[in-house]
Amino acid sequence: MGIFGKDGRYPNDATDLAVVGEPVTSDSTARTATRLIERLMDVGIDGRAPFDSARKVAAAAAQGQPDAERALDSLVRSHLRLAAAGGFVTSFGGFVTLPIALPANVFGFYVVATRLVAGIASIRGYDITKPEVRSAVLLALVGADADDLLRKAGYVSTGPLASMAVQRLPGPALMAVNKGIGFRLLTQVGKKSMTRLGKAVPLVGGFVGAGVDTFLLKRIADHARREFPPRVRTGS
């Protein structure tokens, strides 16, 4: 089916808009952050028609490739194309369409990023159905903030995120980590929105949107490849 799913659609439905587009108040922030994380796992990792799951696109990327690194290169390229397409389409109208298109683009970007990181982890030998691996996948989206979130949850990071992904962390710790990720992503949504507002020129804004999304996703992909090194199987 390919990266776009059955009908080639970029993920963008009314339910997705409700997550990022919801007004964030002191009463709703925690709920919004939790819902955002749940959606990213639901759509970005497990897939929702027509958006294929991370495991499925990882398997497709590995077909015909001589080794895992070539499969990763293929996976990254396909997701960069998707990010560029989504960034261009939702930015094309400039100020005319920005109030409606921006929330869809921001959520769509993080869905694509989540699936890419989960696909990288899957190709590298990690079980992306495990809660700790899924949390590690989402931590890769926040970059340098990951260590701070782990410390606040009572986990001392001693290496890449993969070190957390192969351990059985207690449920409350994972919940705290996930909630922290949600808050950080909501903060990044605001920063990303301001970046777009500064470049909201019809047509030109479309190319800027595509370039920004591609650059940011490439940075996340490079980070994920460092944080999820090939897992050495011990037969256990």
N, C-alpha and C positions, 0 to 999 in steps of 0.2 A: 504493500500500500504506500510505502514511502513516508517521508518525514511529515508531510502535511496531513496524512490520514486519508480516508476514503474519498472525500470530495475536495481535497486541497485547501480547506479552510484554515485560516489562522485562528487560534482559540480566542473567541470574543463573543460571549453571550451575555444575557442580562444578569445571570447569576454571578458571572465573573466581575461585571461592573459594580455590583453591589458590595463587593469586598473592598476594593481599593477606593471606590467612589463614595463610600459612606462617610458622612461628616465625622471627624474624630474629635470627641469631647472627652472630658475627664471621666465620664461614666461609660463611654463606649470604647475607649482605646484598647483596654485589655481584651474585650470581646472581639473587636476587629482584628487584633493581632492574632488571637487564637484561630479565628475563622480563616485568616489569610494562610496560616501555616497548614491548616487542615486541607485547604484547597490546593495548595502547592503540592502536598503529598498525594492527594487524590488525583489531580489532573497531571501534574508534572512527573510523578513517579509511576503511578499505577495506570495512568491514561484514562481518557474518557472520550468516547466516539465524538468526532472523528480524529481525535488527537491520540496517536499511538503511545503505548507505554514505553518507559525507559528501557525495559528489558527487550522489548520487541525491536526498537530502533538500534539497540546495541548489537543484537543478533544479526540484523540486516547489514549493519556496517561491517561486521566481521566476515560476512560471506565473500569468498573469493580473495580475501586478503592473506598474505603470507605469514603475518604475525600480528600480535596485539597492537603494536605501535602503529602499524599501518591502518588497522581498524579504527584506532583512536583518531588518527588524522582524518579519516573519512567521516567519522561521526562529528568531529568539530567543524569541518567544512560545511556539512549539510546544515548544521544548526546556525552557523554564521550566515548562510544564505537566507535561512528562515528569519533570523533576527533583522537582517537588512530589509527583507521584503516587508515585514511587519512594521518596522520603523518608518519606512518610506510611505506605505499606504496610510498609516494613521497620522502622519505629519504633513501630508501633501497639501491639505487645504489651508494651512497656516492658521491665522486667528479665526477664520470662519468656522472651522470644524474642531479646533483645539479643545474647547470645553467638554465636548462629548468624546472625542477620540482619545484624549490623553489617558484617562483611567484605563481604558481597554488596552492601550499600548503598554502601560506600565505593568499591569497584571500579566499580559501576554509575554512581555520580556522575561519576567521572573519565572513563568511557567516553562518557557523554552530553556532558561538557564538551569532550572531545577532538573529538567529531563536530561540536559547535556551532562551535568555533574553526576547524576545517578547512572547514566549510561557509561561514563568513564569508570565509575566505581564498579559497575557490573563487569565490564570488560577486564578490569584489573583483578577480578576474582572475589569481590565482596558481595554478600547476600543482601540485596537492597530491600528485602522483605523484613529484615530485622529492624526493630525500633531504633537501636543505637546507630546503625548504619544510615538510616533515613535522617536522623538528627545530624549526623556528620555531613551528609550531603547538603543539608540546608545551611549548616555552619560555613560551608565553603562559599556561600553567597555573600557573606558579610565580611570576608577577608580578614583584615587585621583585628577586627572586633571579636573574632572567635575566642581568642585566649581570655579576654576579659569576661565574656559570657560564661565560659567554662569555670573560671575562678569563682564567679559569683554563685555558680551552682554547686560549688564545693569540689570541683574536679581540677586537679593540677595537671596541666598539659605538659607532657614530657617529649613530645615529638609531633609528627604530622597528625591530622585528624583521624587518619587510619588507625592510630593507636587507641583512640576512643571507640572506633567502629568495631573493633574485634573484642571489646570487653562487654560484660553484662552490667550496665549501669542501672542503678535502682530507678524505678518508675518516677518518683518525685524529682530526681535529678534531671531526667530527660524532659519532664514537663517544664521544669524551670528553664532549661536550655532552650526548648522550643518557644516558650513565651518570650524569652529574651530576643531570640532571632526575629520573631514577629515584630517586636517594638523597633528593632534596628532597621528592618526592612521598611517599615512605615516611615521612619525618618529619612531613609534613602529615597523613598517615593517622593517626599517633599522636595529634596534636593534635585532629583531628576526632573520634577515638574518645573522648577525654577530654571533649569538649564534649557528646557524646551521653550519656555516662555520668552527667553532671551533670543531665541532663534526662530520665532514663529513668523516666517515670511513665506507666503504662498510659493509653491514649487521649490524654491531654494530650501525652505524648511524641510521638505521631503528628503532631500539629499543629506541635510544635516542630521535628521532623525535616523536615517539609515546608517550614516557613518558613526554616530554616537553609540547606537545600539550594538553595532558590529564591534567597535573598539571595546566597549564594556564587556561584551560576552567573550571576546578573545582573552581578555585579562582574567575573567573567571575561569575559563577553560585551562589556561596555563597554571593558574593557582590550583585547580582541582587535580591536574596531572602530577603536581608536586605532593599534594596532600594525600593522594591515594596511590602510593607506589604499588607495583605488582605484588600481589599477596603470595607468599610461599606456602603452598599447601603441605601440611604435615600428615595428612591421612586421617586426621581426627574429625 
